[in-house]
Amino acid sequence: MNNLTALLPVADQTVGEELKKTVNARQLHKWLGVGKDFSNWIKDRIEKFEFEEHEDFVVVEELSSPNLASSKSRPQRTIEYHLATGMAKELSMVENNEKGREARRYFIQVEEAARRAAFKHSYDEVLTSALHFRELSRTQEKIIAAVIPSNLHLYGTVDDDGKPYTGLRRGSVTKALHRLKDAAAFNLHISQLEFQLACTEATA
């Protein structure tokens, strides 16, 4: 695989609306040792196996590198086909030779490596979100302890002057707590000040 990594480099390319691993068809044609010229080979293969542009491959117009050994050499416009690894794998297989089989195994390894990388990325995102939620829950506990007065038992009573106690109601604290939990579920950042304001505005 290390040898083919240099000879058949794989790159990320947008195919249709999806980012896929692709290989240059001209380089694959050279590796496979196909006798037919590249332009006719790729067009025949696309037609014969009914490959779809923007699904299996994309066509890009590029400038070739000039021959530095010649002072008259100029960059030339070339039509390049970037094949998704699934298409490249199939083209390698139908050549029915050792180089085709080697290329097919190489593309299978490329696809497996891409799947493992995608799984790890998804796992890391889930883990990061879980850790964030846990830290937010710990912050929530600290906020609750800070905003609920210790004399909770006085709610609904009157003070020494006969005036109703106007501290936080249990219901307002519960509503504010629910807001915080909902925000955490949507991965939003809620500051302690915003939480205290939500609580203090909902007074008796």
C-alpha positions as CSV (number, residue, x, y, z in Angstrom):
1,M,0.0,0.0,0.0
2,N,2.9,2.4,0.8
3,N,4.1,2.1,-2.9
4,L,0.7,2.8,-4.3
5,T,0.2,5.7,-1.9
6,A,2.8,7.7,-3.9
7,L,1.7,6.3,-7.3
8,L,-2.0,6.6,-6.8
9,P,-2.5,9.4,-4.2
10,V,-6.0,9.8,-2.9
11,A,-7.5,13.2,-2.2
12,D,-10.8,14.5,-0.8
13,Q,-13.0,15.8,-3.6
14,T,-16.5,17.1,-3.7
15,V,-18.5,14.7,-5.9
16,G,-22.0,15.9,-6.3
17,E,-22.9,17.2,-2.9
18,E,-20.7,14.7,-1.0
19,L,-17.1,14.8,0.0
20,K,-15.4,11.6,-1.2
21,K,-12.0,10.0,-1.5
22,T,-10.9,10.2,-5.1
23,V,-8.1,9.2,-7.4
24,N,-6.9,10.8,-10.6
25,A,-8.1,8.5,-13.5
26,R,-5.0,9.4,-15.6
27,Q,-2.7,8.1,-12.9
28,L,-4.8,4.9,-12.5
29,H,-4.7,4.3,-16.3
30,K,-0.9,4.6,-16.2
31,W,-0.6,2.2,-13.2
32,L,-2.9,-0.4,-14.8
33,G,-0.8,-0.4,-18.0
34,V,-3.8,-0.1,-20.3
35,G,-2.9,-0.3,-24.0
36,K,-5.7,2.0,-25.1
37,D,-5.1,5.8,-24.9
38,F,-6.4,7.4,-21.8
39,S,-9.2,9.6,-23.3
40,N,-10.9,6.7,-25.2
41,W,-10.3,4.3,-22.3
42,I,-12.0,6.4,-19.6
43,K,-14.9,7.3,-21.9
44,D,-15.5,3.7,-22.9
45,R,-15.4,2.5,-19.3
46,I,-17.9,5.2,-18.2
47,E,-20.3,4.2,-21.0
48,K,-19.9,0.5,-20.6
49,F,-20.4,0.4,-16.9
50,E,-22.9,3.3,-16.7
51,F,-20.9,5.4,-14.3
52,E,-22.6,8.7,-13.4
53,E,-20.9,12.1,-13.3
54,H,-21.3,13.9,-10.0
55,E,-22.0,10.5,-8.4
56,D,-19.1,8.3,-9.3
57,F,-16.7,10.9,-10.7
58,V,-16.2,14.6,-11.5
59,V,-14.5,16.2,-14.5
60,V,-12.1,19.1,-14.0
61,E,-10.2,21.2,-16.4
62,E,-6.6,21.7,-15.2
63,L,-3.3,23.0,-16.5
64,S,-0.5,20.5,-17.0
65,S,3.0,21.3,-15.8
66,P,5.4,22.6,-18.6
67,N,8.5,20.6,-19.5
68,L,11.2,22.5,-17.8
69,A,13.8,21.0,-20.1
70,S,12.3,22.9,-23.1
71,S,12.2,26.6,-23.3
72,K,9.2,26.4,-25.7
73,S,7.1,24.3,-23.4
74,R,4.0,25.9,-22.1
75,P,1.3,24.6,-19.7
76,Q,-1.5,22.7,-21.5
77,R,-5.1,22.5,-20.6
78,T,-6.1,18.9,-19.8
79,I,-9.4,17.3,-18.8
80,E,-8.9,15.3,-15.6
81,Y,-11.3,12.7,-14.2
82,H,-11.4,12.4,-10.4
83,L,-12.8,9.0,-9.6
84,A,-14.5,8.0,-6.3
85,T,-12.7,5.0,-4.8
86,G,-15.7,2.8,-5.5
87,M,-15.4,3.5,-9.2
88,A,-11.6,3.2,-9.2
89,K,-11.9,-0.1,-7.4
90,E,-14.3,-1.4,-10.1
91,L,-12.2,-0.2,-13.0
92,S,-9.1,-1.9,-11.4
93,M,-11.0,-5.2,-11.0
94,V,-12.3,-5.4,-14.6
95,E,-8.7,-5.1,-16.0
96,N,-8.3,-8.6,-14.7
97,N,-4.5,-8.4,-14.2
98,E,-2.2,-8.4,-11.2
99,K,-1.8,-4.6,-11.1
100,G,-5.6,-4.3,-11.2
101,R,-6.0,-6.6,-8.2
102,E,-3.3,-4.8,-6.3
103,A,-5.0,-1.4,-7.0
104,R,-8.3,-2.9,-5.9
105,R,-6.8,-4.1,-2.6
106,Y,-5.3,-0.6,-2.1
107,F,-8.6,1.2,-2.6
108,I,-10.3,-1.2,-0.2
109,Q,-7.7,-0.3,2.5
110,V,-8.3,3.4,1.7
111,E,-12.0,3.1,2.2
112,E,-11.6,1.1,5.5
113,A,-9.2,3.8,6.8
114,A,-11.7,6.5,5.9
115,R,-14.5,4.7,7.7
116,R,-12.3,4.3,10.8
117,A,-11.4,8.0,10.7
118,A,-15.1,9.0,10.4
119,F,-16.1,6.7,13.3
120,K,-13.4,8.2,15.5
121,H,-14.5,11.7,14.6
122,S,-18.1,10.9,15.5
123,Y,-17.0,9.3,18.7
124,D,-14.9,12.3,19.7
125,E,-17.8,14.6,19.0
126,V,-20.1,12.5,21.2
127,L,-17.5,12.3,24.0
128,T,-16.9,16.1,23.9
129,S,-20.6,16.8,24.1
130,A,-21.0,14.3,27.0
131,L,-18.2,16.0,28.9
132,H,-19.6,19.4,28.2
133,F,-23.0,18.3,29.5
134,R,-21.5,16.9,32.6
135,E,-19.5,20.0,33.4
136,L,-22.6,22.1,32.7
137,S,-24.6,19.9,35.1
138,R,-21.9,20.5,37.8
139,T,-22.2,24.3,37.1
140,Q,-25.9,24.0,37.4
141,E,-25.6,22.6,40.9
142,K,-23.4,25.4,42.0
143,I,-25.8,28.0,40.5
144,I,-28.8,26.5,42.3
145,A,-26.9,26.5,45.6
146,A,-26.0,30.2,45.0
147,V,-29.4,31.5,44.0
148,I,-31.7,29.7,46.4
149,P,-31.6,31.4,49.8
150,S,-31.1,29.3,52.9
151,N,-34.4,30.5,54.4
152,L,-36.5,28.7,51.8
153,H,-38.9,27.7,54.5
154,L,-40.1,31.3,54.8
155,Y,-41.6,31.4,51.3
156,G,-45.3,32.3,51.5
157,T,-45.1,33.7,55.0
158,V,-44.8,37.3,56.3
159,D,-41.8,39.0,57.8
160,D,-41.6,40.7,61.2
161,D,-43.4,43.8,59.8
162,G,-46.3,41.8,58.5
163,K,-45.2,42.1,54.9
164,P,-45.3,39.1,52.6
165,Y,-42.0,37.5,52.0
166,T,-41.2,38.1,48.3
167,G,-38.2,35.8,47.7
168,L,-38.0,33.3,45.0
169,R,-40.9,30.8,44.6
170,R,-40.2,27.2,44.2
171,G,-42.0,27.2,40.8
172,S,-39.7,30.0,39.4
173,V,-36.6,28.0,40.4
174,T,-38.0,24.9,38.8
175,K,-38.7,26.8,35.5
176,A,-35.3,28.3,35.5
177,L,-33.7,24.9,36.1
178,H,-35.7,23.4,33.2
179,R,-34.4,26.2,30.9
180,L,-30.9,25.4,31.9
181,K,-31.4,21.7,31.1
182,D,-33.0,22.5,27.8
183,A,-30.0,24.7,26.9
184,A,-27.6,22.0,27.8
185,A,-29.4,19.5,25.6
186,F,-29.0,21.9,22.6
187,N,-25.3,22.5,23.6
188,L,-25.9,26.1,24.4
189,H,-23.8,28.2,26.8
190,I,-25.7,29.8,29.7
191,S,-24.0,32.1,32.0
192,Q,-24.6,32.2,35.7
193,L,-25.7,35.8,35.4
194,E,-28.5,34.9,32.9
195,F,-29.7,32.1,35.2
196,Q,-29.8,34.3,38.2
197,L,-31.7,37.0,36.2
198,A,-34.3,34.4,35.1
199,C,-34.8,33.4,38.7
200,T,-35.0,36.9,40.3
201,E,-37.4,38.2,37.7
202,A,-39.9,35.5,38.6
203,T,-40.7,36.7,42.1
204,A,-44.0,36.6,44.0
